[in-house]
Amino acid sequence: MALIVQKFGGTSVGSVERIEHVADKVASFRRHGHDVVVVVSAMSGETNRLIGLAQAIQEHPTPRELDVLVATGEQVTTALLCMALHKREVAARSYNGGQVRILTDDAHTKARIQHIDDHNMRTDLDAGRVVVVAGFQGVDEHGNITTLGRGGSDTTAVALAAALKADECQIYTDVDGVYTTDPRVVDGARRLEKITFEEMLEMASMGSKVLQIRAVEFAGKYAVPLRVLSSFEEGPGTLITLEEDTGMEAPAIAGIAFNRDEAKLTVLGVPDTPGVAYQILGPIGEANIEVDVILQNIGEQAKTDFTFTVARGDLARAEAILRDTAAALSASEVRADPRIAKVSVVGVGMRSHAGVASRMFKALAEVGVNIQMISTSEIKISVIIEEKYLELAVRTLHSAFELDVEPEDQTAKAV
Amino acid sequence: MALIVQKFGGTSVGSVERIEHVADKVASFRRHGHDVVVVVSAMSGETNRLIGLAQAIQEHPTPRELDVLVATGEQVTTALLCMALHKREVAARSYNGGQVRILTDDAHTKARIQHIDDHNMRTDLDAGRVVVVAGFQGVDEHGNITTLGRGGSDTTAVALAAALKADECQIYTDVDGVYTTDPRVVDGARRLEKITFEEMLEMASMGSKVLQIRAVEFAGKYAVPLRVLSSFEEGPGTLITLEEDTGMEAPAIAGIAFNRDEAKLTVLGVPDTPGVAYQILGPIGEANIEVDVILQNIGEQAKTDFTFTVARGDLARAEAILRDTAAALSASEVRADPRIAKVSVVGVGMRSHAGVASRMFKALAEVGVNIQMISTSEIKISVIIEEKYLELAVRTLHSAFELDVEPEDQTAKAV
């Protein structure tokens, strides 16, 4: 018998019917003898409705009061889910953030969890009750209501699982797991049985929106086994763990991630002197613009070209700053290009498998995709390419790394 | 400079526009230098929407969870009102029941306030902030959310005023005060400047729905000056106080109250023996049916007739019980009559003015209204009449006691 934390997002509890469906799922786990803590989001649409009311009054609502307002959304769901469980003769009790008590700092609308008191939840679990907790919220040390920001319910679930030393934290979503790549782009995209936290972080940071990065980091830090699965279909989902699959035939690559939301800026003919990178990127950083991939070419006559990427929405602002810097450095030209995309192969296996990079570059070359920039980490290789080649590149890499083949089949082939 | 508690009901905060209007009112009081604590209800319709969600899941929702659910309604209003005050550059801070802390017993959906901690509110008031409190709710000693039942926001306001020793508790409603009688029945009905708690209780118990009886009792017990006034129109409203107007020309009668919601039951020919009243009314009381007016006639041959009134909705149940009792007592007949109404003249002045009863009976006799039953208290005389004469009776008594004349005019006339 295990202690399981289950999190259901807004779509999963978006109507009375769906709440009843969630209650069926929870009741079934309970009847199998598991201890269950459920974390719920606000019913879909509710948070936006509340923010709409606030903005009809204040363009930028007071953060403290905005938290008081939106925290009601999750509280409503906890009560309704408990009623649905009671109807199924499953004992259950709702908690808001303050009742648990989930202590946070006082950074309203983006608070961070500092401590979770497990006493009240333990008492209920020991008494055989399901504990239903409002996600996304806590209280500061003075009892003011705080919220954790968008996606905060995932973080709540992981934090509760860590505090309770749960056997597993299950995140129910509208997809049935983590895929080798976006199934809308590659027909053969395949659900992964397992993925490591590190891989998941790289996939998530590339726009694979299944889980909030923060929740994955949190789970990794506290070694909470995390499982992503569907609210609407049966299935084992994808388990996210610390353990790397170290079998002989373990695949080197877990998946192909991509991101269309970047743009490229190049400044040509800047002096190739120490400190020039800082002179160029310093003002960008001060404007709170995040820089992703950076490339410095050696040019002619002690001059260099400097290229970097930013989020597409920051392009205009970054370009204006860069033009000022370029003038100060007597650079010859500034070029902006929003029509790029980033494609990455991700996998902890590449640490021990040589040749992942060359296999990647060869596959792209064979279909005529030109690589503009390259960036690597221990478990990821990313390339910046022209946006129009994105789908082609993703499909090509998915096949090149045999991601459309089940691992068992690979083994069979190897034998 | 006074400390004022202001309560705004659901209609007064029923939309963003109305919340803005309430903020204007509160801001104006604050700018005049008063300390202000505001108690708000849920936006009109919101409580029913939430109960609807609950009942879609459970026919009789679990009381603890129903409280968790509906308490969110008031919390939403507190946040929105604070935002509207901030927009007007008035410092303000919201509180839910647990944050104040309003301690109640654990009778979910009908909890009673046991203690109010004024520490947090005092700190804010001392710092020049308006305190905005969610009405209708509290927490029990274990931190479970409780609600006070329908109309509980009035009770919250009075309880806060008592705890803070406020100079006045203002209840904003959709009427501009307490009237001598229902203006829909009598054109000449007049707003009262002042009324005592006792009179208000008698008026309220007769269906004058301006204030919850419980809040009036509470205010009377703690001597909190209570003012009823309109959210939508300017005006002084009606002040409800302990003090009786003892001037020479103080009117004996404050108003005429009435109630259509009663029905009459008569059992004829029961033995006129000790204990017969208990034998008849005991089973009625055990069925939780409240009895209002009771009349026992002496009949012929040691037999008596016994008549009483109940709420009209209880008539069928009460009649069934009475028929069983009548059979056991060998009574000759049971009669039920839903077509009655109760009309009362109310006024603390009748304690010192003789002749109120005879003036009442004479006036009704002159217009041919037959009195079926009479019931009196120290400050009230009620008669049960045939329902069709109700409006005639009310208009007749309103004139007979000169309630359509302003008190100043009465004085002028007397001089």
Interface residues (C-beta under 8 A of the other chain):
Chain A: V16 I19 E20 L50 L53 A54 A56 I57 Q58 P61 T62 R64 E65 L66 V68 L69 A71 T72 Q75 V76 T78 A79 L80 C82 M83 A84 H86 K87 R93 S94 N96 G98 Q99 G143 N144 I145
Chain B: V16 I19 E20 L50 L53 A54 A56 I57 Q58 P61 T62 R64 E65 L66 V68 L69 A71 T72 Q75 V76 T78 A79 L80 C82 M83 A84 H86 K87 R93 S94 N96 G98 Q99 G143 N144
